[in-house]
Structure formats: structure tokens, C-alpha cells
Amino acid sequence: MTERSVPIESDAPLPDGLVDTFWRYEQALMADDVPTLDLLFEDDPHTLRGDAGGVLVSHEAIAAFRRGRGGAPKRLVDRVHVRVLSPELAAVVAVLRPAGGGRGQQTQVWRRGADGWRVIAAHVSGAIPAIDPRVWRVVGTPLVDATGSGALDGETIAVKDLFEIAGQRVGGGVPGYLAEADSATSTAPALATLLAAGAAVTGIARTDEFAYSIAGVNPHYGTPPNVAVPGAIPGGSSSGPASAVALGQATVGLATDTAGSIRVPASYQGLWGLRTSHGAVPVDGLLPLAPSFDTVGWLTRDLPTLRRVAGVGLPADAGTLPTQIAVAPALLATLDEHVRSAFWTGLGELVGEGRLPVPIEVPLTGVAETFAAFRTVQAAEAWRAHGAWLSAHPGAVSGAVAERFALAAAVTEEQESAARVVLAAERAKLRAILQESVLLLPAAASGAPQTTADAATIDRIRMQTLQLTCFAGVAGAPCISAPLLAVDGAPLGLGLIGSPGTDLALLDLAGTLLP
Amino acid sequence: MTERSVPIESDAPLPDGLVDTFWRYEQALMADDVPTLDLLFEDDPHTLRGDAGGVLVSHEAIAAFRRGRGGAPKRLVDRVHVRVLSPELAAVVAVLRPAGGGRGQQTQVWRRGADGWRVIAAHVSGAIPAIDPRVWRVVGTPLVDATGSGALDGETIAVKDLFEIAGQRVGGGVPGYLAEADSATSTAPALATLLAAGAAVTGIARTDEFAYSIAGVNPHYGTPPNVAVPGAIPGGSSSGPASAVALGQATVGLATDTAGSIRVPASYQGLWGLRTSHGAVPVDGLLPLAPSFDTVGWLTRDLPTLRRVAGVGLPADAGTLPTQIAVAPALLATLDEHVRSAFWTGLGELVGEGRLPVPIEVPLTGVAETFAAFRTVQAAEAWRAHGAWLSAHPGAVSGAVAERFALAAAVTEEQESAARVVLAAERAKLRAILQESVLLLPAAASGAPQTTADAATIDRIRMQTLQLTCFAGVAGAPCISAPLLAVDGAPLGLGLIGSPGTDLALLDLAGTLLP
């Protein structure tokens, strides 16, 4: 269909130049002629452009998006409807026929200025894929039925691609591993428990490669979207379950947390996340990363759902929590000033509103040494879990994860033993603190970085974050990420660490923080 | 979040009454207060409203849509951006937070008239589900990998839920049947052949209950959308594969056609469809409907893809076709006048452009008797295939399909034998005609009816359509539905019937009809 033959329906005579400029824009879009596209959007901080990824505000933000996307999907314009608002204003609605099938719509508001017609607001809807491969590997209606009925009736689970499900393969975020996987003959108990209580599995969701990252970026499948912060990374390694829950495509993410893999995506996406006490939920049928720290947990959009899931998934004895709340300034020392400030501001508001007692400060020493020891043991165990397979499959993992495994391969037995000694001492100290107080901290060291952030920034944030998140792992303690803080307009989780075994009590405590 | 606390960002002082009217609309939407919604959209034949289902034009069409939908999905308004165009014109972009998670956007163009502010164009994007349950039962990235490489590299298949796939269940469009199904241990040869040639399975797509309908309406899972005709039924029984292909969610629909189940959805949705010669593609591993007529075939968006799939799926010997083209006026006699007219107009254009020789007219007698005999044998075989299961599962199928099976149960052996005698004679006559000529006919008796059409209309169209489509089944002949005609602005397939075994030659002939 050529431009000339596309039907244009208008409610009034077409203003001069409007249709020509519309087609000029369309041609530039198909050619990815970014300078022309930039020219034809009004150069104004209020110019708007929205699509399924979110709404961009300002000519600058829209131009940056265009530079980064590498062209729009190919399409034909099927027909055009014009509402003439004045000789200088028009709304132009184009019905689109994407080259790959389906249907789309583009609504543009055009204004004529001294230089001609310019778009001042645009809204684009494209074809919808059968499945979002960034988020999911496989989905069904449901993929796995509930096996019973109970507290989780109607809940839908996004299962991180580390759990065995009878009849399904485990992919671990690594295509080569998936390709060789046999279908599991049974279902991991951590999932079976939820199915028996009425939940069904919507699908198997993405993870970072072998879950050895907190970024949520998997080069094989694409980066799951961050609903809360358009253009930002989702956080990982439970990226798929977290994005699925935030997108409303599941109500519960069944995930794992070794060094922050539930808490970081929860913090980045404004979700509730619980890393459970070490050993509280069985890890049978789970692809391991570092068994000394691996835990099962959940992500939800609201606390009542998380509480119900935890009530099903955890032993009934909730333990009891001290009433004292503590903060460890040494843990906050490595944070950027504006994040530390956001944390204190959020705490101040909770205290001011009477929802939180005034926290005491507890001394914590050797933060850097503890973190180093944690990483050493995690690396040694990760290599023990995956080294043989990775050695037999060079190139199977990529980028930062490959570098991390390369370092892991080099950890010596002596280094590991020494690190375990450090951790044992630190664990005892931490548990003593948690006997006295619930420890509060940011669940991550920042809001979600943009996907376009440079590698140095991402790595710096990663180290800051792991330095916070590793402490629950060292203590074997439960930790919630509660979506109660904000930094630079992005969500930031409030982390709550309790004594091992107090998971349910910790959730109940979190409930008291809500308005 | 209450209205008062929703951030509103505007590029100029807000015109009087705009924001109040915006909130009035939002409240009416959440209350499904249709009169207020109708009032606040400008009463004009050019008023526009678009969403993922398509663009509606005119206040009347929008009002009808609202009356039929039973309320909009619940949501909160997260923030609002206003572009003030004049004291009487504004574009209002709302970022939405659907109650079930995810994100949406609503763009409205408002105009102030004598009665106040009114929406003159709206574009709504809502949350995207993990899977469209109307179209699919399960999808993956892919669900089943290719097993080889060849002519179908990169093609993605929507498999009608009648074919066995190793490790997956067959549901047949009936939830009770699915619930009892075991996973298949092998893959139907009709699919295995495509996988070996490089295609992968995207997912398992919906069918009418036990494929015993040509409407594409399954009360258990919802009605798949018709991309070509917003608000219309998709056609069935291969509704899921057809809609999946039209939506761009797969490139190939692997389907079956007993009495029109490929040709009707192809016709309704503007797709290419081929019902193959009886026996040309193995039906092993296929849930039967009426084995005397069951055939395998494919749906695609373009002819080259269909030709490649057919080249893989069919025996290499293409047979040869006569050069003579024929039309059977007796077959067209039961059509509505405007459909017959559309058929002749389309043929006239093809002849006028030199793409088709002038067709001869062939006499066909006993059209009604043949149709009656076809239905009797189809019914007897359908009951033989499913009667025992249906008797053990009362209420498992519903509505028109249940009625059809009830009638099928009543067919006597005598009736069936008599009908087979009629069909044998008719088959011989038809095959003689097809030796001399390729027979052209409409692939369906109308464009796609709206989902809101009354049952009597649907049934009348169904009978008209089956009277056309049954002839390929009676002859055991291949029949293409080519998206080359139109009626009332909707697609209408041109049917081409060749002698049994000439499937590939028939596709090549169809290629000569293209501009």
C-alpha cells in the first residue's frame, strides 16, 4: 500500500501541510532517520511519547530513547483518521499493520508553529507477542494446575527457572544448559506446597545466568522490563518472577535469594519480597548456586498475599521478634549520600507517624571483611555447583557472569576455609544483634539503574548493594524488602532482618509499618 | 491514591473545568456509568476510541461497545500530563496503574463546546497478560524446538489443540477432556515433519469444542479476536491457530479441516488457508472428528509461507491441474445477494486484469441432498469418535456443539448407510468435474459476523457456509481459501478446489492470481 492509496478520513478539510508532514514522519520512522524524527517532535520539555514501555516526557528524553532503540518495528499504515481542531492543531490517529502481523494504533497530536507541523504528544500501541521472552520461557492457562484448594486459591505463580516441575525442564537462564536438560519427574517441594494450597503455575520465568547476578540482565533472552522505572534494569537474579508480578502477569513470584536475588528486584520494582530463613523452605529440586546461602522466597505486589504465601510455605511456628529496632551505621557508610538520606528520611517519616519506634544504632565491625568472605565462599560453592558443566561448555555464559565464574574457579581451598572462619564468627555476632533487635537497612544501594548505565556504574552499585544484602545470608536470617522508601522518584525497598525462624513475625511487623 | 493527590503536570494554566470533567469521566468509567461515559464523548460520527481490539469510529459505535463490555478493568490514575492547546482544546495523557498490576496509558483529546468538555478522540492501552487465553492454552520460546533445519527455518507454529505433541496433553477445546488427558509420548507426524524442516512450536492454540463448529466461539476460554474485523468472530474450528497467525504471534497455523475449519477462519480473517487432499497428510496422533472427512492443513499470512509449508508437509508429486476454471451457479444460489455480488465482482476484476481465464459454468445438482448426506455421515462419525466420552461426561460441551452432538447421537445406521450411498455418487460426479476444471467458490458464505450477532443469524450463515465448504470434503479434494475478495469491507476468501492430489499445483495457481 503506497501513501497515496491509504484512506484518510477527516472531520473537516485537511489543514495545509499536515498530511505531508505526517508522511514525512512515517518515512523517517521506517528509515530510522533520527534527526528528522527529532525535528518533527516539538522541542519542548512537555512533549510526550508513550508506548507499552511507559510514557516519556520531554523532547530530550524522547530523543534519547530513539537514539538507543535501533529503529522502530516495520509497519504499514492501514488507514488514517484526522480530527481537525483548528488550522494549527490536529489529532491524527493511524491504524497500523505491523509487518509481522497483528494490529497497532498511533495517536499523534500535531501543532503548527513557525517552522511547520510538530508532534506534541504521541501514543503508540504495537502488536502483542504470544509471550514476552524477556520475562518468560513458557506460560500456560495455567501451565500447571493447582493440586488442592486452600489459602492460595486463585493465586498464579511465576516460577523462577531453577525449580523442578514435573514434565518441565530447568533452564537456569542458560540456553546451553536448557538444551541438555531432561524433563523433571517430580516437582520441587517448595512449589508443590503452594500448588496443594490452591495456587497454579502461570509459567516459568527468567533468571540471570545460573542466578549469579543481581542485575536482571540476561543477554540470551533480553532484559525484563521494570514497570516501576521505565528504561531501568529489573534487578535479579529473580528478574522474570519480579517483572511478571509487577506486570500483573502473576500474583506470586517463586524465587530464590542467595545474595539478594529476591530483595534487589523487589526493591527496584516496588514489590514485596521475602528471603526466608536459611533452611526454612526445602531446596530439594532446586538448581543450586551456593548452598550455604541459597534460600527460597517469594515476590508479590502486596503484603497480604505475601503473608498468605509465607503462611503456606513456612513452618507454622513464627518465632518471636524483639520489639527493639536497630540500624547499623557501618552498613550505610558505603552508600551514596542521597541514598543514605532517602533511607533516613523514610525512617524519619515512619517514626514521625508513630508506625516505627525510634531505632537504636548498633555497631557493626568488619563490614568489608565479611563481604569479602561471603563472596569467597559463594564463589567456591558456585564453582562446585556449575564448574564441571561450565568447563565442558566454554562460552555458555557471558559477560559479567562469565567473569565471576572465572574468578570463582580460582578460589583455593585455603581461601575458602579462611573465609568460612570469618563468616562463622560474623554469623555469631550478627545473630546476637538480631536476638536484641530487628535490623533495618535499605534493601538495595540505589534505585534501579537505567539499562543504558555504563558498566562501571552498574558494577559500583552492585558492590554497594551486595555489601548490604550479604548480611542476611551470612546470618542465615530472613529479610524482607518492603516497598516503603523512594529515591530520585524510584522505589527503594526497606530491608527488615530478623532472627532466623522469625519470618512470619517479620511479615507481621512489616504490616505495622503500613499506613 | 485519591484524585486530589494525583500529580497533574501541565504546560500551561489548566482551562476551567477540564480536570473536573476528566475526573468525572474516570469515576463514571470505574462505576460503569454508561450514560455519563456516553455524555462525555462528543456525539459525533468522527469521534474515535481505540484499544488493543481496534479503533472504533463514531459516538454510536463507541456507545455500543460500552454497552456490551460490562465495565472497564479497574485501575488507578498514577499521574496526568496535560497539553493545553487552547482554552477549548487539550490533550490529557494519564499514566494508569491497573488494579491487577502492570501499567497502562490513556490519551484523550478534549474539546469544550457549549455543553462543556467532551472527548473527541481516545486511545487506551492496558496491562498485557502473560498469555492470551482466548487464543492459546500454552506458549513457549519456543514450546517445542525444531528438530532439524531446512525450508521452514525460523517459522513458528500455532498447533491446534488436537495434535499430539510429546510431553504435552491434547485438550480438544474441552476442559473436562484436558483434565483427564495424559501427556502424549510422541508427536503427530504432521507436526514432526515441520519440526524436522526447521519450524518450532510457539504454542498450542484453541479450537471449538472437539472442533465441531465453524464459529470459533469457545465458551470455556473466550472468543479469539478477529484482527481483520474488530468485534467479529474469528471463524473456527481452527480459531486459535488462525487468530495467532493474524496477530503475528505465529507464522504458521497447523490445523484441521473437516467441514471448513481451516477455510472459514482464513476467509473471516483474511489469511491464506489450505485444506489438503484427504489422506495426503497423515492424521496419526490427531484427535478425530469425522475420519471420512478429517484433513490436516495450514494457515499463513502470505502465500509463499503456505507454499513452503505445503512443500514440506505434502508428497512431492504435485499432480497437474486442468487450465479450465469453473464456477457452479447452483452452489452460489443459497448465498445472500450481496455476497454473490461480491464474489462475481472479485472474479470479474481478476479476469479483467488478465490473472484468471473466463470461468465456465458447470451444472451441479442435488446440492441440498449432498449437504444433508455429508452432515449425516459427519455426525455419525463424530458420535463414534466422542459419544462414549460425552455420555460419561454430561455437560462437558455446551450450547450449539452440545446440540449438534445430541443430534449426532440420534443418527441411525440406516441413515448413515443411505447417506454414504449419496456421497459416493456425488463424489464421483465432483471428481469428474474437477478433472476438467478448477472450481471457484466463496470460501465462506459471508464476511465474519459480529460476536453480538443473534443465534438465528449465526446459524443461518453457518448453514450457508457449510453448504459451500462441504463439497471439498465430499470430493476428498484440496481447497484453498485465498484472501482475494471482500464483502462489506470485510475479507472474504476465494475458494479454489482442485482434484485430489493437486494441492501444490493449486497453490501455484493461486500465485498467478496475485498482482
Interface residues (C-beta under 8 A of the other chain):
Chain A: E9 S10 D11 D44 H46 L48 G50 D51 A52 G54 V55 V57 H81 R83 L85 S86 L89 A91 V93 V95 P98 G100 G101 G102 R103 Q105 T107 V109 R111 I120 A121 H123 S125 A127 I128 P129 A130 I131 D132 P133 V135 W136 R137 V138 V139 G140 T141 L143 D145 A158 G167 A179 S183 T202 G203 Y221 V227 A244 V245 A246 L247 G248 Q249 A250 T251 R301
Chain B: E9 S10 D11 D44 H46 L48 G50 D51 A52 G54 V55 V57 H81 R83 L85 S86 L89 A91 V93 V95 P98 G100 G101 G102 R103 Q105 T107 V109 R111 I120 A121 H123 S125 A127 I128 P129 A130 I131 D132 P133 V135 W136 R137 V138 V139 G140 T141 L143 D145 A158 G167 A179 S183 T202 G203 Y221 V227 A244 V245 A246 L247 G248 Q249 A250 T251 R301
